[in-house]
Amino acid sequence: MPADRGLVSRIHDEIAAIARQNAYVRDLIAQSCELLRQKAPDTFLGRKTHEPFPAEAGFEPERERCRPPHEVVTPR
């Protein structure tokens, strides 16, 4: 009879493993369904979905970027 207990124990372990796998697969399916319900992403890079930041007064980024190296002012 002790041999039967080992067999029964292994069967219970397998049943528990199958139950964990089933729960994991159900969770994956639920996550997949959530993703499929979402709207498709917009991959057009030129689309403007927000307003640009307003420029600060007196800040001219183009001049700063295009200034030749000998004209760059370093703080002292």
C-alpha positions in Angstrom: 0.0 0.0 0.0 2.8 2.5 0.5 3.6 2.2 -3.2 0.0 3.3 -3.9 0.5 6.4 -1.9 3.5 7.3 -4.0 1.5 6.8 -7.2 -1.5 8.8 -5.8 0.9 11.6 -4.7 2.4 11.8 -8.2 -1.0 11.9 -9.8 -2.0 14.8 -7.5 1.2 16.6 -8.4 0.5 16.2 -12.1 -3.1 17.4 -11.6 -1.8 20.5 -9.7 0.8 21.2 -12.5 -1.9 20.9 -15.2 -4.1 23.3 -13.2 -1.3 25.9 -12.9 -0.6 25.6 -16.7 -4.3 26.1 -17.5 -4.4 29.2 -15.3 -1.3 30.5 -17.0 -2.7 29.9 -20.5 -6.0 31.6 -19.5 -4.1 34.6 -18.3 -2.1 34.8 -21.5 -5.3 34.6 -23.5 -6.9 37.3 -21.5 -3.9 39.6 -22.0 -3.9 38.8 -25.7 -7.6 39.7 -26.0 -6.9 43.0 -24.2 -4.2 43.9 -26.7 -6.5 42.9 -29.6 -9.3 45.1 -28.3 -7.0 48.2 -28.4 -6.9 50.5 -31.4 -4.1 49.8 -33.9 -1.1 52.1 -33.3 -0.5 54.9 -35.7 3.0 54.6 -37.2 3.0 57.7 -39.4 5.9 59.7 -38.2 4.9 63.0 -39.7 1.5 63.2 -37.8 1.3 65.9 -35.2 -0.7 64.8 -32.3 0.2 67.6 -29.9 1.0 71.3 -30.0 4.8 72.2 -30.0 6.2 73.8 -26.9 6.1 77.6 -27.1 9.5 79.2 -27.6 11.1 81.1 -24.7 11.6 84.8 -25.1 15.1 85.6 -26.3 16.0 82.0 -27.0 17.1 81.3 -30.5 18.1 77.7 -30.8 19.0 77.8 -34.5 21.6 80.5 -34.0 23.1 78.6 -31.1 23.3 75.4 -33.0 24.7 77.0 -36.2 27.3 79.2 -34.5 30.9 78.5 -35.8 33.2 77.0 -33.1 35.4 80.2 -32.9 32.3 82.2 -32.0 31.1 80.0 -29.2 31.1 81.9 -25.9 32.2 79.9 -22.9 31.1 80.9 -19.4 33.9 82.0 -17.0 
